[in-house]
Amino acid sequence: MTEVGDMSCRSASSESITLSRTVGDAMVTCPKALQRTATVGEARRHFDDDHVHMLLVIEGDVLLGAIVRDDMTDPRLRDDEPVLTVSGLVGRTVRPEEPAGKVHARMVASGTRRLAVVDDDGVFRGLLCLKRSHRGFCSDADVTMGAADRR
């Protein structure tokens, strides 16, 4: 796997969604990320886990691409192709200063479960993860606990 090394995580609460909270307050700060050299085959293996809804390609601190399952449906895609050829950013990012409550409503209405959080310079800040119940956002602790439970 060409995963990026461990990102440092901070503690974040996911219990309440209020208009006073921002996306930056609610995001996961240490999601899995792929290097720019990752292939379609590697992405497919990650998507074998039904908990993975979006894969991120990050170089340094810049988000290069975001991949969702629907990007992988073309049967002509070869496993050895660079995953960046199928990635996109339009409609897949949100700014950290946006109100979490408003973004939550948009995500529920559109059926979106993940949004990459980037600043105005494209610097990656985190991943906003809507819980399966749609009642809140996942925290770093939720992600860590869920991964441990699946081992």
N, C-alpha and C positions, 0 to 999 in steps of 0.2 A: 504494500500500500504506500502511496505517496502522500500520506497525511502530513500536514504541517505540525510542527512540534506543539507541545502543550502551551496553551495560552493561559495567562494568569487570570484567575476568576475572582470575582468579587461577590459578596453575598447580596442577594436581592430578594425582596418579598414579592409574592405573586398573589396574595390573598384578595386585595381589593382593586377594583378598577374605578378610578375616579377621574373626573376631568382635571383635577389638580396634579395628578401624576403624569409624568411624561413617558414616552417610549423608552428613553434612556434609563428611567427608573425601573422599568419592567422587563428589560431585555436580558437574555442569557448572554454572558460575557465570554464563555469558553466553548463555543460549538466546535464540532468537527469541521475541519477545513482540508481541502485538497491543494496540492501544489499545482502550478500552471502546467506541469508535465503529465498530470493525471490523464488517464485514457477513459474512453467510453466504457470499456470493460470494467475498470475499477469502479466507476460510478454505478454501473449495473449491479455490482456486488454489494455496494452500500445500500442500494435501493431494495435489495432482498430483505432487509430489515424494515418491517412496516412502520416503525417509529421514525424512519428517516423520510422527511417530506421535502427537504431542500438540501442541496449540497452547495458549498461555497468554495470558490477558487480565489485564494488570497495570495498576494505576493508582497512580502514586507507587511505593511499595514493597509494596503490598497485592495479593495474588492475588485477582482477582474471579471467575475461571472458568478451567476447563480443558476443552478440546474434543478429542475423539478422532474418528477416521473414522466410527465407528458412529453418532455423533451427527448425522451429515450424510446419513443414508440415507433420511429421509422425503421422498418426492417432492413433497410439498406445500410444502416449504421454498423460499422465494423468495430469490434472491440479494441482494435489498436489505434483508432482515431483519437486525436486530442479532444478531451471533454470540452475545452473552450469553444470548439466549433458548434456545439449545440447549446451553449449557455446564453443567458440574456440577463439584462438588468432592468429593462423597462417594466414597470408594474411590480417589481420584486424588491423594491427598496423603500425605506421610510427614514425620515430624519429623526434624530434622538430628541429634539425639542418638541415634537408633535404631541398633542394630548393623547394619552393612552386610551381614554374612553372613546374618543372619536375614531381612532384607528381600530379599536376593538369592534365597534359597530360596523365599520367598513369591511373588516376581515370576516365577520360572521355573515354579513349580507352577501359577500362574494364567494364564500366557501374557501377562503385563503387561510392556511394554517401557519405559514411562515413568511416573514419579511426580513430581509437583511437590513441592518441599521447602519447607515453611512452618513458622514457629515457632508458639507457642501463641496469638499475637495475629493470626495470618493473614498475617504479613509474609513475603513471598516471599524465599527464600534461594537457590534454585537448582533444577535439574532432575536427577533421577536417571535415567540412561539405560542400560538394559541392552543390552550389545552383542548383535549378531545371533547370535554364537556362544554366547551365554549364559555365557561364561567370565569375564566381568568387566563393569565399567562404563566408559562412555566418559568421557574427560577433555576439558577445554577444548581441549587440543592436538589430540586426535583429531577433534573437531568442526571446528576450524579447518582442519586438513589435509584432511578429507573434503570440506569446502565448496570448497577450492581445487582439489581433484582433479576436481570436477564442473563447473568453469567451462570 
